[in-house]
Each structure stands twice: as C-alpha cells, then as structure tokens.
C-alpha cells in the first residue's frame, strides 16, 4: 500500500513539473501557480483517424460527391469548398 502511494506521489510530482510552464511561488494564502501563456493550435489535425479529420473528409466527400452526382443545375453558382469548386 505504501509503495503504491509513493509511486502515485512521484507521478503527480512529475506531471506537475512537466506541465507547469510558469512560476510556482509560496504566498500567504498558500501555493500559487501562474502560467505565462496558453497557446492553441489551429488547423488540420495531425492524426489521420482523429474525429476532426474524419468529419472534415466526410463532409468534403459528401459535398463534392453530391454536386457530381446531381449534376450542375442551369442556374448554379460555383463555390470554393475545401479547395474544390462545387455548384450550388
């Protein structure tokens, strides 16, 4: 039992040490952790089987496939969707 709690404490300490990219200070209220900046990555997902990647590909195929099967209507307007022109 004691060995498991020691491993858990070491794991928590390692996660906190790797995860905190700011400063850790001791204040009158207790331990204060401040993070300098948060960054978000915007764009296509790196993994090809991620949920976002699958949704993007499925939507693109449905839009392009539907335009090809249905054929161009007489008054269609060409629209650029994910790098491919489709008629709407």
N, CA, C and O atoms as a Tinker XYZ file with bonds, in Angstrom:
   352  protein
     1  N      0.831000   -1.193000    0.000000    73     2
     2  CA     0.000000    0.000000    0.000000    64     1     3
     3  C      0.873000    1.254000    0.000000    63     2     4     5
     4  O      0.593000    2.212000   -0.721000    81     3
     5  N      1.907000    1.244000    0.793000    73     3     6
     6  CA     2.764000    2.411000    0.887000    64     5     7
     7  C      3.545000    2.626000   -0.409000    63     6     8     9
     8  O      3.797000    3.763000   -0.808000    81     7
     9  N      3.920000    1.546000   -1.051000    73     7    10
    10  CA     4.672000    1.640000   -2.298000    64     9    11
    11  C      3.807000    2.249000   -3.408000    63    10    12    13
    12  O      4.302000    3.030000   -4.221000    81    11
    13  N      2.527000    1.897000   -3.444000    73    11    14
    14  CA     1.618000    2.443000   -4.451000    64    13    15
    15  C      1.431000    3.945000   -4.258000    63    14    16    17
    16  O      1.439000    4.697000   -5.232000    81    15
    17  N      1.266000    4.386000   -3.024000    73    15    18
    18  CA     1.078000    5.814000   -2.773000    64    17    19
    19  C      2.351000    6.599000   -3.086000    63    18    20    21
    20  O      2.272000    7.747000   -3.523000    81    19
    21  N      3.506000    6.008000   -2.873000    73    19    22
    22  CA     4.761000    6.667000   -3.214000    64    21    23
    23  C      4.888000    6.822000   -4.732000    63    22    24    25
    24  O      5.300000    7.874000   -5.220000    81    23
    25  N      4.533000    5.773000   -5.472000    73    23    26
    26  CA     4.567000    5.853000   -6.935000    64    25    27
    27  C      3.581000    6.905000   -7.441000    63    26    28    29
    28  O      3.888000    7.666000   -8.358000    81    27
    29  N      2.416000    6.938000   -6.843000    73    27    30
    30  CA     1.407000    7.915000   -7.247000    64    29    31
    31  C      1.892000    9.340000   -6.967000    63    30    32    33
    32  O      1.698000   10.235000   -7.789000    81    31
    33  N      2.517000    9.547000   -5.819000    73    31    34
    34  CA     3.033000   10.872000   -5.476000    64    33    35
    35  C      4.142000   11.292000   -6.439000    63    34    36    37
    36  O      4.204000   12.454000   -6.841000    81    35
    37  N      5.012000   10.363000   -6.808000    73    35    38
    38  CA     6.071000   10.672000   -7.766000    64    37    39
    39  C      5.494000   10.988000   -9.146000    63    38    40    41
    40  O      5.984000   11.878000   -9.841000    81    39
    41  N      4.459000   10.262000   -9.534000    73    39    42
    42  CA     3.812000   10.524000  -10.817000    64    41    43
    43  C      3.168000   11.908000  -10.834000    63    42    44    45
    44  O      3.298000   12.646000  -11.810000    81    43
    45  N      2.482000   12.253000   -9.765000    73    43    46
    46  CA     1.851000   13.574000   -9.669000    64    45    47
    47  C      2.914000   14.666000   -9.712000    63    46    48    49
    48  O      2.735000   15.681000  -10.386000    81    47
    49  N      4.008000   14.467000   -9.004000    73    47    50
    50  CA     5.089000   15.455000   -8.996000    64    49    51
    51  C      5.701000   15.613000  -10.384000    63    50    52    53
    52  O      6.014000   16.729000  -10.798000    81    51
    53  N      5.873000   14.511000  -11.103000    73    51    54
    54  CA     6.438000   14.582000  -12.455000    64    53    55
    55  C      5.493000   15.294000  -13.413000    63    54    56    57
    56  O      5.931000   16.089000  -14.244000    81    55
    57  N      4.198000   15.011000  -13.302000    73    55    58
    58  CA     3.218000   15.666000  -14.175000    64    57    59
    59  C      3.176000   17.160000  -13.895000    63    58    60    61
    60  O      3.134000   17.965000  -14.826000    81    59
    61  N      3.188000   17.533000  -12.635000    73    59    62
    62  CA     3.165000   18.953000  -12.279000    64    61    63
    63  C      4.440000   19.638000  -12.752000    63    62    64    65
    64  O      4.386000   20.754000  -13.269000    81    63
    65  N      5.582000   18.985000  -12.581000    73    63    66
    66  CA     6.850000   19.584000  -13.004000    64    65    67
    67  C      6.904000   19.769000  -14.515000    63    66    68    69
    68  O      7.407000   20.785000  -14.994000    81    67
    69  N      6.394000   18.806000  -15.266000    73    67    70
    70  CA     6.405000   18.914000  -16.734000    64    69    71
    71  C      5.295000   19.825000  -17.240000    63    70    72    73
    72  O      5.465000   20.494000  -18.259000    81    71
    73  N      4.184000   19.861000  -16.558000    73    71    74
    74  CA     3.032000   20.606000  -17.044000    64    73    75
    75  C      3.051000   22.085000  -16.734000    63    74    76    77
    76  O      2.424000   22.869000  -17.447000    81    75
    77  N      3.740000   22.483000  -15.709000    73    75    78
    78  CA     3.751000   23.889000  -15.324000    64    77    79
    79  C      4.839000   24.598000  -16.111000    63    78    80    81
    80  O      6.027000   24.323000  -15.941000    81    79
    81  N      4.424000   25.506000  -16.967000    73    79    82
    82  CA     5.396000   26.276000  -17.745000    64    81    83
    83  C      5.362000   27.726000  -17.278000    63    82    84    85
    84  O      5.382000   28.649000  -18.092000    81    83
    85  N      5.314000   27.912000  -16.017000    73    83    86
    86  CA     5.239000   29.245000  -15.451000    64    85    87
    87  C      6.057000   29.309000  -14.185000    63    86    88    89
    88  O      7.162000   28.771000  -14.119000    81    87
    89  N      5.517000   29.962000  -13.190000    73    87    90
    90  CA     6.244000   30.094000  -11.939000    64    89    91
    91  C      5.406000   29.548000  -10.790000    63    90    92    93
    92  O      4.179000   29.654000  -10.780000    81    91
    93  N      6.096000   28.968000   -9.835000    73    91    94
    94  CA     5.450000   28.447000   -8.635000    64    93    95
    95  C      5.985000   29.248000   -7.463000    63    94    96    97
    96  O      7.194000   29.290000   -7.237000    81    95
    97  N      5.099000   29.878000   -6.721000    73    95    98
    98  CA     5.501000   30.714000   -5.591000    64    97    99
    99  C      4.697000   30.341000   -4.356000    63    98   100   101
   100  O      3.593000   29.804000   -4.450000    81    99
   101  N      5.266000   30.634000   -3.214000    73    99   102
   102  CA     4.561000   30.436000   -1.959000    64   101   103
   103  C      4.102000   31.797000   -1.462000    63   102   104   105
   104  O      4.929000   32.680000   -1.231000    81   103
   105  N      2.795000   31.980000   -1.293000    73   103   106
   106  CA     2.244000   33.243000   -0.815000    64   105   107
   107  C      1.631000   33.031000    0.561000    63   106   108   109
   108  O      1.696000   31.937000    1.120000    81   107
   109  N      1.033000   34.095000    1.103000    73   107   110
   110  CA     0.385000   33.994000    2.414000    64   109   111
   111  C     -0.815000   33.059000    2.376000    63   110   112   113
   112  O     -1.135000   32.417000    3.377000    81   111
   113  N     -1.486000   32.976000    1.219000    73   111   114
   114  CA    -2.656000   32.111000    1.087000    64   113   115
   115  C     -2.278000   30.660000    0.821000    63   114   116   117
   116  O     -3.106000   29.766000    0.993000    81   115
   117  N     -1.052000   30.418000    0.409000    73   115   118
   118  CA    -0.620000   29.057000    0.100000    64   117   119
   119  C      0.188000   29.029000   -1.181000    63   118   120   121
   120  O      0.795000   30.028000   -1.568000    81   119
   121  N      0.194000   27.898000   -1.827000    73   119   122
   122  CA     0.965000   27.706000   -3.049000    64   121   123
   123  C      0.280000   28.411000   -4.215000    63   122   124   125
   124  O     -0.919000   28.235000   -4.427000    81   123
   125  N      1.030000   29.201000   -4.968000    73   123   126
   126  CA     0.492000   29.949000   -6.102000    64   125   127
   127  C      1.204000   29.505000   -7.372000    63   126   128   129
   128  O      2.431000   29.559000   -7.460000    81   127
   129  N      0.422000   29.064000   -8.356000    73   127   130
   130  CA     0.974000   28.635000   -9.638000    64   129   131
   131  C      0.430000   29.570000  -10.707000    63   130   132   133
   132  O     -0.783000   29.692000  -10.875000    81   131
   133  N      1.324000   30.227000  -11.425000    73   131   134
   134  CA     0.888000   31.112000  -12.506000    64   133   135
   135  C      1.472000   30.623000  -13.822000    63   134   136   137
   136  O      2.657000   30.303000  -13.912000    81   135
   137  N      0.626000   30.570000  -14.833000    73   135   138
   138  CA     1.033000   30.117000  -16.158000    64   137   139
   139  C      1.175000   31.346000  -17.044000    63   138   140   141
   140  O      0.290000   32.200000  -17.083000    81   139
   141  N      2.301000   31.430000  -17.759000    73   139   142
   142  CA     2.604000   32.629000  -18.525000    64   141   143
   143  C      1.700000   32.799000  -19.739000    63   142   144   145
   144  O      1.140000   33.877000  -19.937000    81   143
   145  N      1.546000   31.769000  -20.549000    73   143   146
   146  CA     0.720000   31.913000  -21.741000    64   145   147
   147  C      0.123000   30.571000  -22.122000    63   146   148   149
   148  O      0.678000   29.513000  -21.828000    81   147
   149  N     -1.009000   30.642000  -22.777000    73   147   150
   150  CA    -1.658000   29.439000  -23.298000    64   149   151
   151  C     -1.699000   29.564000  -24.809000    63   150   152   153
   152  O     -1.991000   30.632000  -25.348000    81   151
   153  N     -1.408000   28.470000  -25.486000    73   151   154
   154  CA    -1.379000   28.507000  -26.943000    64   153   155
   155  C     -2.323000   27.454000  -27.490000    63   154   156   157
   156  O     -2.404000   26.342000  -26.969000    81   155
   157  N     -3.030000   27.815000  -28.535000    73   155   158
   158  CA    -3.926000   26.873000  -29.204000    64   157   159
   159  C     -3.416000   26.654000  -30.617000    63   158   160   161
   160  O     -2.996000   27.597000  -31.288000    81   159
   161  N     -3.454000   25.438000  -31.055000    73   159   162
   162  CA    -3.041000   25.107000  -32.415000    64   161   163
   163  C     -4.288000   25.057000  -33.290000    63   162   164   165
   164  O     -5.199000   24.268000  -33.038000    81   163
   165  N     -4.325000   25.886000  -34.302000    73   163   166
   166  CA    -5.471000   25.956000  -35.185000    64   165   167
   167  C     -5.069000   25.383000  -36.537000    63   166   168   169
   168  O     -4.015000   25.723000  -37.073000    81   167
   169  N     -5.902000   24.522000  -37.080000    73   167   170
   170  CA    -5.616000   23.959000  -38.390000    64   169   171
   171  C     -6.063000   22.523000  -38.470000    63   170   172   173
   172  O     -6.860000   22.054000  -37.657000    81   171
   173  N     -5.549000   21.843000  -39.442000    73   171   174
   174  CA    -5.922000   20.452000  -39.640000    64   173   175
   175  C     -5.249000   19.571000  -38.596000    63   174   176   177
   176  O     -4.118000   19.842000  -38.194000    81   175
   177  N     -5.932000   18.521000  -38.153000    73   175   178
   178  CA    -5.329000   17.639000  -37.152000    64   177   179
   179  C     -4.192000   16.827000  -37.758000    63   178   180   181
   180  O     -4.197000   16.525000  -38.951000    81   179
   181  N     -3.223000   16.478000  -36.925000    73   179   182
   182  CA    -2.066000   15.735000  -37.398000    64   181   183
   183  C     -2.376000   14.261000  -37.608000    63   182   184   185
   184  O     -1.785000   13.623000  -38.479000    81   183
   185  N     -3.296000   13.715000  -36.823000    73   183   186
   186  CA    -3.587000   12.290000  -36.941000    64   185   187
   187  C     -4.689000   12.072000  -37.964000    63   186   188   189
   188  O     -5.720000   12.741000  -37.905000    81   187
   189  N     -4.494000   11.153000  -38.897000    73   187   190
   190  CA    -5.485000   10.968000  -39.957000    64   189   191
   191  C     -6.775000   10.308000  -39.491000    63   190   192   193
   192  O     -7.782000   10.395000  -40.194000    81   191
   193  N     -6.787000    9.658000  -38.345000    73   191   194
   194  CA    -8.004000    8.988000  -37.889000    64   193   195
   195  C     -8.659000    9.728000  -36.724000    63   194   196   197
   196  O     -9.476000    9.150000  -36.007000    81   195
   197  N     -8.310000   10.999000  -36.530000    73   195   198
   198  CA    -8.937000   11.748000  -35.452000    64   197   199
   199  C    -10.380000   12.077000  -35.831000    63   198   200   201
   200  O    -10.753000   12.013000  -37.002000    81   199
   201  N    -11.166000   12.420000  -34.851000    73   199   202
   202  CA   -12.583000   12.723000  -35.084000    64   201   203
   203  C    -12.722000   13.926000  -36.009000    63   202   204   205
   204  O    -13.552000   13.922000  -36.917000    81   203
   205  N    -11.909000   14.952000  -35.778000    73   203   206
   206  CA   -11.996000   16.150000  -36.617000    64   205   207
   207  C    -11.590000   15.842000  -38.050000    63   206   208   209
   208  O    -12.207000   16.343000  -38.991000    81   207
   209  N    -10.561000   15.027000  -38.224000    73   207   210
   210  CA   -10.117000   14.676000  -39.573000    64   209   211
   211  C    -11.153000   13.863000  -40.324000    63   210   212   213
   212  O    -11.385000   14.090000  -41.512000    81   211
   213  N    -11.774000   12.923000  -39.640000    73   211   214
   214  CA   -12.805000   12.095000  -40.273000    64   213   215
   215  C    -14.003000   12.956000  -40.647000    63   214   216   217
   216  O    -14.549000   12.804000  -41.740000    81   215
   217  N    -14.419000   13.849000  -39.772000    73   215   218
   218  CA   -15.563000   14.718000  -40.066000    64   217   219
   219  C    -15.260000   15.631000  -41.247000    63   218   220   221
   220  O    -16.116000   15.850000  -42.104000    81   219
   221  N    -14.047000   16.160000  -41.291000    73   219   222
   222  CA   -13.685000   17.045000  -42.395000    64   221   223
   223  C    -13.715000   16.311000  -43.731000    63   222   224   225
   224  O    -14.267000   16.813000  -44.710000    81   223
   225  N    -13.120000   15.121000  -43.766000    73   223   226
   226  CA   -13.084000   14.364000  -45.019000    64   225   227
   227  C    -14.480000   13.913000  -45.439000    63   226   228   229
   228  O    -14.815000   13.956000  -46.623000    81   227
   229  N    -15.295000   13.482000  -44.478000    73   227   230
   230  CA   -16.646000   13.025000  -44.801000    64   229   231
   231  C    -17.479000   14.169000  -45.368000    63   230   232   233
   232  O    -18.202000   13.986000  -46.347000    81   231
   233  N    -17.382000   15.334000  -44.764000    73   231   234
   234  CA   -18.130000   16.492000  -45.248000    64   233   235
   235  C    -17.678000   16.873000  -46.650000    63   234   236   237
   236  O    -18.505000   17.147000  -47.520000    81   235
   237  N    -16.375000   16.891000  -46.870000    73   235   238
   238  CA   -15.866000   17.255000  -48.192000    64   237   239
   239  C    -16.337000   16.269000  -49.250000    63   238   240   241
   240  O    -16.747000   16.668000  -50.340000    81   239
   241  N    -16.278000   14.983000  -48.929000    73   239   242
   242  CA   -16.705000   13.975000  -49.902000    64   241   243
   243  C    -18.202000   14.070000  -50.174000    63   242   244   245
   244  O    -18.640000   13.887000  -51.310000    81   243
   245  N    -18.983000   14.355000  -49.143000    73   243   246
   246  CA   -20.432000   14.457000  -49.323000    64   245   247
   247  C    -20.783000   15.661000  -50.187000    63   246   248   249
   248  O    -21.653000   15.571000  -51.053000    81   247
   249  N    -20.117000   16.780000  -49.960000    73   247   250
   250  CA   -20.414000   17.988000  -50.730000    64   249   251
   251  C    -19.980000   17.808000  -52.173000    63   250   252   253
   252  O    -20.748000   18.090000  -53.092000    81   251
   253  N    -18.753000   17.340000  -52.383000    73   251   254
   254  CA   -18.245000   17.169000  -53.746000    64   253   255
   255  C    -18.997000   16.047000  -54.455000    63   254   256   257
   256  O    -19.365000   16.198000  -55.620000    81   255
   257  N    -19.230000   14.925000  -53.776000    73   255   258
   258  CA   -19.943000   13.805000  -54.393000    64   257   259
   259  C    -21.365000   14.161000  -54.743000    63   258   260   261
   260  O    -21.857000   13.763000  -55.799000    81   259
   261  N    -22.038000   14.896000  -53.888000    73   259   262
   262  CA   -23.409000   15.301000  -54.165000    64   261   263
   263  C    -23.492000   16.233000  -55.355000    63   262   264   265
   264  O    -24.451000   16.174000  -56.125000    81   263
   265  N    -22.504000   17.090000  -55.516000    73   263   266
   266  CA   -22.501000   18.011000  -56.654000    64   265   267
   267  C    -22.237000   17.266000  -57.950000    63   266   268   269
   268  O    -22.795000   17.619000  -58.989000    81   267
   269  N    -21.396000   16.240000  -57.907000    73   267   270
   270  CA   -21.068000   15.487000  -59.117000    64   269   271
   271  C    -22.241000   14.615000  -59.533000    63   270   272   273
   272  O    -22.583000   14.572000  -60.715000    81   271
   273  N    -22.866000   13.916000  -58.584000    73   271   274
   274  CA   -23.971000   13.016000  -58.902000    64   273   275
   275  C    -25.184000   13.802000  -59.373000    63   274   276   277
   276  O    -25.839000   13.409000  -60.337000    81   275
   277  N    -25.487000   14.900000  -58.709000    73   275   278
   278  CA   -26.656000   15.684000  -59.064000    64   277   279
   279  C    -26.496000   16.427000  -60.373000    63   278   280   281
   280  O    -27.488000   16.766000  -61.018000    81   279
   281  N    -25.285000   16.682000  -60.767000    73   279   282
   282  CA   -25.056000   17.442000  -61.990000    64   281   283
   283  C    -25.258000   18.924000  -61.745000    63   282   284   285
   284  O    -25.876000   19.320000  -60.757000    81   283
   285  N    -24.749000   19.721000  -62.623000    73   283   286
   286  CA   -24.848000   21.168000  -62.476000    64   285   287
   287  C    -26.225000   21.634000  -62.923000    63   286   288   289
   288  O    -26.678000   21.291000  -64.015000    81   287
   289  N    -26.873000   22.395000  -62.101000    73   287   290
   290  CA   -28.177000   22.951000  -62.452000    64   289   291
   291  C    -27.975000   24.118000  -63.420000    63   290   292   293
   292  O    -26.859000   24.608000  -63.592000    81   291
   293  N    -29.050000   24.548000  -64.036000    73   291   294
   294  CA   -28.948000   25.619000  -65.030000    64   293   295
   295  C    -28.465000   26.919000  -64.400000    63   294   296   297
   296  O    -27.691000   27.650000  -65.018000    81   295
   297  N    -28.901000   27.215000  -63.201000    73   295   298
   298  CA   -28.520000   28.475000  -62.561000    64   297   299
   299  C    -27.572000   28.279000  -61.397000    63   298   300   301
   300  O    -27.680000   28.985000  -60.394000    81   299
   301  N    -26.641000   27.337000  -61.501000    73   299   302
   302  CA   -25.766000   27.052000  -60.362000    64   301   303
   303  C    -24.695000   28.126000  -60.225000    63   302   304   305
   304  O    -24.320000   28.787000  -61.194000    81   303
   305  N    -24.217000   28.280000  -59.006000    73   303   306
   306  CA   -23.152000   29.221000  -58.697000    64   305   307
   307  C    -21.956000   28.413000  -58.235000    63   306   308   309
   308  O    -22.089000   27.548000  -57.369000    81   307
   309  N    -20.779000   28.685000  -58.806000    73   307   310
   310  CA   -19.575000   27.951000  -58.409000    64   309   311
   311  C    -19.080000   28.484000  -57.079000    63   310   312   313
   312  O    -18.895000   29.689000  -56.909000    81   311
   313  N    -18.866000   27.566000  -56.128000    73   311   314
   314  CA   -18.421000   27.917000  -54.788000    64   313   315
   315  C    -17.189000   27.087000  -54.479000    63   314   316   317
   316  O    -17.148000   25.898000  -54.794000    81   315
   317  N    -16.177000   27.706000  -53.860000    73   315   318
   318  CA   -14.959000   27.005000  -53.478000    64   317   319
   319  C    -15.155000   26.396000  -52.095000    63   318   320   321
   320  O    -15.345000   27.124000  -51.120000    81   319
   321  N    -15.109000   25.059000  -51.997000    73   319   322
   322  CA   -15.270000   24.351000  -50.733000    64   321   323
   323  C    -14.059000   23.457000  -50.543000    63   322   324   325
   324  O    -13.865000   22.500000  -51.293000    81   323
   325  N    -13.240000   23.766000  -49.539000    73   323   326
   326  CA   -12.047000   22.974000  -49.216000    64   325   327
   327  C    -11.160000   22.751000  -50.437000    63   326   328   329
   328  O    -10.658000   21.646000  -50.641000    81   327
   329  N    -10.966000   23.771000  -51.236000    73   327   330
   330  CA   -10.065000   23.688000  -52.368000    64   329   331
   331  C    -10.668000   23.119000  -53.632000    63   330   332   333
   332  O     -9.960000   22.997000  -54.631000    81   331
   333  N    -11.937000   22.767000  -53.638000    73   331   334
   334  CA   -12.585000   22.212000  -54.830000    64   333   335
   335  C    -13.822000   23.046000  -55.146000    63   334   336   337
   336  O    -14.569000   23.416000  -54.240000    81   335
   337  N    -14.039000   23.341000  -56.409000    73   335   338
   338  CA   -15.212000   24.101000  -56.820000    64   337   339
   339  C    -16.417000   23.178000  -56.947000    63   338   340   341
   340  O    -16.334000   22.116000  -57.564000    81   339
   341  N    -17.534000   23.588000  -56.359000    73   339   342
   342  CA   -18.787000   22.849000  -56.464000    64   341   343
   343  C    -19.874000   23.826000  -56.893000    63   342   344   345
   344  O    -19.757000   25.034000  -56.684000    81   343
   345  N    -20.918000   23.295000  -57.487000    73   343   346
   346  CA   -22.042000   24.134000  -57.918000    64   345   347
   347  C    -23.130000   24.096000  -56.858000    63   346   348   349
   348  O    -23.476000   23.030000  -56.349000    81   347
   349  N    -23.657000   25.246000  -56.535000    73   347   350
   350  CA   -24.742000   25.330000  -55.557000    64   349   351
   351  C    -25.852000   26.157000  -56.124000    63   350   352
   352  O    -26.871000   26.359000  -55.464000    81   351
